[in-house]
Amino acid sequence: MTTLSHRHCRAFLPEKLFLPRDFFIPEVVATKATLALEIGAGRGKHALSFAIAHSDCHLIAIERTKNKFMAFEKSALQQLLPNLTAIHADAIAWTVFALPPKRLSRIFILYPNPEQHNPNQQWLNMPFFEFLLSRLQTGGEIVLASNIEAYIDNSETQARDVWQLKVERARVPDSSQRTHFEVKYLARGEACWQLTMIKPNGYQTRFDDWLPKES
């Protein structure tokens, strides 16, 4: 059983959050279908290509920014992919109210805002990351990508030392085209990096049994 040093970290308080506007839970969440989550889907380039390539997995892709989500939703409606759900919401609140423990097989966080002036808002520095891990299945993966090596360095350290995850680090191939940001960075000759973080057997969080109260 994994003993976690993050027990000494500031705890996330899901009960302080409010339901997102126009909140709904996709029917697929209550099924046994393999489920993945993308946080910060942008205009949906990765979400669309992932859904096409992985018909055996249902992807819920969340984007908070209105104009990006509208472009994503338009493309999703045109392609009519049955294994893709586009959500316009804040990913933290939506995850808290919509997903039960150990429901996700994979989580994608591709080229997030690096928050260089506010490192407490970087994903692996946030108390919410523990809650996110509680929604991941044993053996499930979180894939994080960035073109900022310092961000990847810090995330790798946090993943190993604080969250005690198995971590694989790799440089993104120059031919990769998962997101619009990735295409732009690689075309400029910049290096992009990826962390694949794996939840080990016996891993426990403080939210493994937490569910929102029914209103």
N, C-alpha and C positions, 0 to 999 in steps of 0.2 A: 504494500500500500504506500502511495506517495505521501511523504510528509512535506508540507508546503511552507516555505518561508514567507509567502504572501499572507499567511494568517496574521502577521504583524503589520501588514499594510492597512491603510485607511480603507474601511469597508464601503462598498457601493451600497446605495440606499434606493432600491427600486421602488419602494412604496411611496417615495416622494415625487414620482413622475406622474404625468397626466396622459390620458389617452390621446394619441395623435388625431388630428382632424380627419373626418371621413374614414375612421379606422374600420377595418374588417380583417378577418382571418381567412385566408384562402382555404378551400375545402381540403386541399392536398395535405395540409398540416396534420389533419386528423386521420390520415391514411397511413399505410405502411410503406408508401413510396419513398425511395431514396431522395433525400432533400438536401439542397445546397443553398447557401446564402451569399449574395454579393453586396457589400457595403460600398456605397459611392459608385453607382453604376454609370454615372455620366450620361452620355447619349446612347449607351447600350451596346457598343461595339463588341465588347467581350461577352456580355450576356447573350446576345443573339448568336454569336458563333459557338459559344459553349452549348447552348440549347440544341443547336443543329447537330453538333458532334457527339452529344451525350443524350440520346433519346431515352436512356434508362434512368436518367436523373432529372428531377424537377428543380429548376433554379428560381429562387425568389430574389429579384434584384431591386435594391432600394436606392433611390436618388432623392435628395432633399431639395436641390435647386430647381425651381419651377421650369425655367426655359430648357434646361438639360433634360428634365424628365419628360417634357412635352415632345421633344425630338425623339427620345427613346420610345415613348408610348406609341408615337406615330409609326415608327419602324416595326415595333412589335405587333401592332395591329395589322400591318401590311403582310407580315410573314405568317401570322396565325400559328405560332408554335404552341402546341398543347402543353409542353413541359416548361413554359416560361411564364412567370408572373411578375409584372412590373408594379412597383409600389412607390408612391410619392409620399415620403414621410421622413422624419428624423429616425435614423436607424436604431439609435439607443432605445428610445421609447417604444418603437414598434417591436423590437426584439423582446423587450420586457413583457409586453402584453400579449404577444402573438405566439411565442414559441415555448413549448414545454421543454423540460430538461432532456439532454442527450438526444435531441431530434435531428441534428445536422450532421451530415457526413463530411462536408467541406464548407469553408468560409473563405471568400476572396476579398482582400482589401488591396486593390491595385492602384498604385500611385496616389495615395491620400495626400492631403495638405500636410506638408512636413512640420508645420507649426514651429518654425525655427525660433520665433520670439516668445513662444509659450509652450515649452516642452512638456508641461503637464497635460497638454491636450493631445499629445502623441498617443496612439492607440495602446501601446504596451506600457505606457506610464499611467494609464487611467484605471481607477478602481473598477470601472465597467468591464475591463478585460476579464476579470475573474468571472463575472456573470456570463460573458460571452462563452467562456470555456465550459461553463456548466451546461450550455445548450449544444455542445459538441459531443458526439459519440466517442467512446473509447476507440482509439486508433484513428480518429478523424483528423483532418488537416486544416490548418489556417495558412493560406498563401498570401504573403505580403510582398509587394514589389515597390521599388522606388529607384529614382535616378540619383538620389542623394546618398552617398555612401555613408556619411556620418549618421544619417537616420537609420540605415540598415545596421550599422555597427551597434548603435544603442539598442535597437530592437532585438538584435541577436543576444546581446548581453542580458537584457531584461528577460527574454524568453528562457535562457538557460538558468540564470541565477535567481530570479524572482519567481517566475512562473514554472520553472523546472520542467520544461518541455524538451522533447527531442527536437533538434533543429538541424535542417539541411540548408546550406547556403550555396547559391550558384549565381553566376553571371547570366543574364538573359541573352539568348542568342540574337545576333544582329538582324536575323530574318524575322524575328517575332513581331506580330502586329495585333496584340490582344486589345489594346486601347488606343484611342487617339493620342493620348500623351506618350505612350510607348513608341508609337510610330514616329512622332515628332522628335523625341529625344534620340532615338537610334539613328534617325536620318541626319541629325546634327553631329553624329559621331560620339555621343555621350555613352558612357557605360551605364547599364541598368542592372539592378541586383534583385534577387528574389530570395526570400526566406520561406521554407516550408516547415511549419511547426506542427508536431504530431503529439496528440494527447495520449499519454502512456496508460497502461493497465493500472488499475487501482487509484487513479487520480481522483481527488476529492476537492470540491469547492464548498463554500458556505451557502451555495444556492442550488444544490443538487435536488432539493425537495421543494424549492420555492415556486409558488404559482400565484398569480395576481388574485386578489379577492374579487369575488363576483359582485358587481354593482347592483 
